[in-house]
């Protein structure tokens, strides 16, 4: 038996609390966060605690890395690919507003620029039937336009979000697009709407896919740095990230859908408050 740790990396402080499974003793530590490289604060907290790396049996981490990137607008440049004719959806959005007759209301600013919204010729109906097949010519035309957009941005700073009409019923075209884009643009992460938000309504599904792409490079770097730091620090215990719903995902699977960790740093506090409140 060993020590199980819970670590929260906030914007100001990184807090650690653990419990020794054998004795029931608590282990606590608090250290200033290191926003430029959050994993440094995690390692500082582990080092300053009474738990040695060899005693750890599991680590659960809650983080606001994705949250801060979204709020501070420091995420990736997103290339949005959607069914031809629907490229304006992220900017049209929904007409719901808090004050219907306010003359000063403005729409939320999308996480993707209008010029980076690209349409591809294809169409699936609401039953999942293919009305307009996605041909090789359509894919090649899209690749040319994506390449033009990527040339304007530094390597590693971009991501692609794909949201095709009714893909949650029939994801064939989205899956083909990912395979094509990953081969043509290796190293550029691709998010598919039917995987991150398999729901109806294009704006909700598309905006979720865009947000997933927006934070994906940052979360991927965070996870890779954590793996390296744990290896260098002699930490061999399995570790996981807390999701927005309070669940956990093993670290090696977390970078696939980083949107699930948007409220990671907040979920732990709610769960703890509920537990101790009872």
C-alpha positions in Angstrom: 0.0 0.0 0.0 1.2 3.5 -0.7 0.1 7.2 -0.9 -2.7 8.4 -3.2 -2.3 12.1 -4.1 -4.8 14.7 -5.4 -3.2 17.8 -6.9 -4.9 21.0 -8.1 -3.0 23.3 -10.3 -4.6 26.7 -10.1 -3.4 30.0 -11.6 -1.9 31.2 -8.2 -1.3 28.2 -6.1 -0.8 24.5 -6.6 -2.3 22.4 -3.7 -1.5 18.8 -2.9 -3.3 16.5 -0.5 -2.7 12.8 -0.1 -3.6 9.9 2.1 -1.5 7.0 3.2 -3.6 3.9 2.4 -2.0 1.9 5.2 -2.0 4.4 8.1 -4.7 6.9 7.0 -2.3 9.8 7.6 -2.7 12.9 5.5 0.0 14.5 3.3 -0.4 18.1 2.4 1.6 20.7 0.5 1.1 24.1 -1.1 3.4 25.9 -3.5 3.1 28.8 -5.9 2.0 27.9 -9.4 4.2 28.2 -12.4 1.9 29.3 -15.3 4.6 29.2 -17.9 5.2 25.5 -17.1 2.5 24.2 -14.7 4.2 20.8 -14.2 7.1 22.5 -12.3 4.7 23.5 -9.6 3.3 19.9 -9.4 6.8 18.5 -9.0 7.6 21.2 -6.4 4.5 20.2 -4.4 5.4 16.5 -4.5 9.0 17.3 -3.5 7.9 19.5 -0.6 5.4 17.0 0.7 6.3 14.1 3.0 5.5 11.5 0.3 8.5 10.2 -1.6 8.1 9.3 -5.3 8.7 5.6 -4.5 5.7 5.6 -2.0 3.1 6.9 -4.5 0.5 4.5 -5.8 -1.7 7.0 -7.7 -2.0 10.6 -8.6 -5.1 12.6 -9.7 -4.6 16.1 -11.1 -7.1 18.8 -11.6 -6.0 21.7 -13.8 -7.2 25.0 -15.1 -4.8 25.0 -18.1 -7.6 24.6 -20.6 -9.9 27.0 -18.7 -7.2 29.8 -18.6 -6.4 29.3 -22.3 -10.0 29.8 -23.2 -10.6 32.8 -20.9 -7.3 34.5 -21.8 -7.7 33.7 -25.5 -4.2 32.1 -25.6 -5.2 28.9 -27.4 -4.3 27.6 -30.9 -5.3 29.1 -34.2 -8.2 27.0 -35.4 -9.0 26.0 -39.0 -12.7 25.1 -39.1 -13.9 22.7 -41.8 -17.6 22.2 -42.3 -20.2 21.3 -44.9 -20.1 23.7 -47.8 -22.6 26.5 -47.2 -22.4 26.3 -43.4 -19.1 28.2 -42.8 -20.9 31.2 -41.2 -22.6 29.1 -38.4 -19.9 29.8 -35.7 -20.4 33.5 -36.3 -24.2 33.6 -36.8 -24.5 31.6 -33.5 -27.8 31.6 -31.7 -30.1 34.6 -31.1 -30.6 33.9 -27.4 -29.6 36.8 -25.3 -30.1 37.8 -21.6 -31.8 41.1 -22.5 -33.9 40.8 -25.7 -34.2 44.5 -26.4 -30.8 45.7 -25.3 -29.1 47.9 -27.9 -25.6 47.3 -26.4 -25.6 43.5 -26.5 -22.9 41.9 -28.6 -22.4 38.3 -29.6 -19.6 36.3 -28.0 -16.4 36.4 -30.1 -15.9 33.0 -31.8 -12.7 31.1 -31.2 -12.1 30.9 -34.9 -11.6 33.7 -37.5 -14.1 33.9 -40.3 -11.4 33.6 -43.0 -10.3 30.3 -41.4 -13.7 28.7 -41.8 -13.6 26.4 -44.9 -16.4 24.5 -46.6 -16.0 21.1 -48.2 -18.5 19.7 -50.8 -20.4 16.8 -49.1 -23.8 16.2 -47.7 -25.5 13.7 -45.4 -29.2 13.9 -44.5 -30.7 13.5 -41.1 -31.1 9.8 -41.6 -27.4 9.4 -42.3 -27.9 8.8 -46.0 -25.2 10.3 -48.2 -26.6 12.8 -50.6 -23.4 14.3 -51.9 -20.4 12.0 -51.7 -17.0 13.4 -50.6 -14.8 12.8 -53.6 -11.0 12.9 -53.9 -11.3 16.1 -55.9 -13.2 17.7 -53.0 -10.5 16.7 -50.6 -7.7 17.9 -52.8 -9.4 21.3 -53.2 -9.8 21.5 -49.4 -6.1 20.6 -48.8 -5.0 23.5 -51.0 -7.0 26.0 -49.0 -6.0 24.5 -45.6 -2.3 24.7 -46.7 -2.7 28.4 -47.6 -4.1 29.1 -44.1 -1.5 27.1 -42.3 1.3 28.9 -44.1 0.4 32.1 -42.2 1.0 30.6 -38.7 4.0 29.2 -36.9 4.3 25.4 -36.7 2.7 23.9 -33.7 0.3 26.8 -33.2 -2.6 25.5 -35.2 -5.3 22.8 -35.0 -8.2 21.7 -37.2 -11.8 21.3 -36.1 -14.2 19.4 -38.3 -18.0 19.6 -38.1 -20.1 18.1 -40.9 -23.8 18.1 -41.2 -25.5 15.2 -39.3 -22.1 13.5 -38.6 -23.5 12.4 -35.3 -25.8 10.0 -37.3 -23.2 9.0 -39.9 -19.6 9.9 -39.2 -18.1 8.4 -42.3 -17.2 11.7 -43.9 -15.7 13.1 -40.8 -13.6 10.0 -40.3 -12.4 10.1 -43.9 -11.5 13.8 -43.5 -9.4 13.2 -40.4 -7.5 10.4 -42.1 -6.9 12.6 -45.1 -5.9 15.7 -43.1 -3.5 13.8 -40.8 -1.7 12.3 -43.8 -1.5 15.6 -45.6 -0.7 17.7 -42.6 1.1 15.5 -40.0 1.6 17.2 -36.7 -1.6 19.3 -36.9 -4.2 17.9 -34.4 -7.7 17.3 -35.7 -10.9 17.3 -33.7 -14.1 15.7 -34.9 -17.5 17.0 -33.8 -19.2 13.6 -33.6 -16.6 12.5 -31.1 -16.4 15.5 -28.8 -20.2 16.4 -29.0 -22.4 13.8 -30.7 -25.5 16.0 -30.5 -27.8 17.6 -33.0 -27.6 21.3 -33.9 -24.6 22.5 -35.9 -23.7 25.5 -33.7 -23.5 23.6 -30.4 -21.6 20.7 -32.0 -19.3 22.9 -34.1 -18.5 25.4 -31.3 -17.5 22.4 -29.0 -15.3 21.0 -31.7 -13.7 24.4 -32.2 -13.1 24.8 -28.4 -11.6 21.3 -28.3 -9.1 22.2 -31.1 -8.4 25.6 -29.5 -7.0 24.0 -26.3 -5.7 20.7 -27.8 -2.0 21.9 -28.4 -1.8 23.4 -24.9 -3.2 20.3 -23.2 -1.0 18.0 -25.3 2.1 19.9 -24.3 1.0 20.0 -20.6 0.5 16.2 -20.6 3.8 15.5 -22.4 5.7 17.8 -20.0 4.1 16.0 -17.0 5.2 12.6 -18.3 8.7 13.8 -18.8 8.9 15.5 -15.4 7.5 12.4 -13.6 10.0 10.2 -15.4 12.9 12.5 -14.5 11.7 12.8 -10.9 11.3 9.0 -10.4 7.5 9.1 -10.2 6.3 5.9 -11.7 2.8 5.8 -10.2 -0.1 5.9 -12.7 -1.8 9.3 -12.9 -5.0 10.7 -14.3 -6.7 14.0 -15.0 -10.0 15.1 -13.5 -12.7 15.8 -16.1 -15.4 18.5 -16.0 -18.0 16.0 -14.8 -15.8 14.9 -11.8 -14.7 11.7 -13.4 -11.1 10.9 -14.3 -9.3 9.9 -17.5 -5.9 8.2 -17.6 -3.2 10.6 -18.7 -2.2 8.7 -21.8 -5.8 9.0 -23.1 -6.5 12.6 -22.0 -5.1 14.4 -25.0 -7.6 12.8 -27.4 -10.5 15.1 -26.2 -9.1 18.0 -24.1 -12.5 19.7 -24.1 -13.5 17.3 -21.4 -11.1 19.0 -19.0 -12.4 22.6 -19.5 -13.8 22.6 -15.9 -11.2 20.2 -14.5 -9.8 22.6 -11.9 -13.3 23.5 -10.7 -14.9 20.0 -10.5 -12.8 18.8 -7.6 -13.9 21.6 -5.3 -17.5 21.0 -6.0 -17.3 17.3 -5.3 -15.3 17.9 -2.1 -17.8 20.5 -0.9 -20.7 18.2 -1.5 -18.9 15.3 0.3 -18.0 17.3 3.4 -21.3 19.2 3.3 -23.1 15.9 3.8 
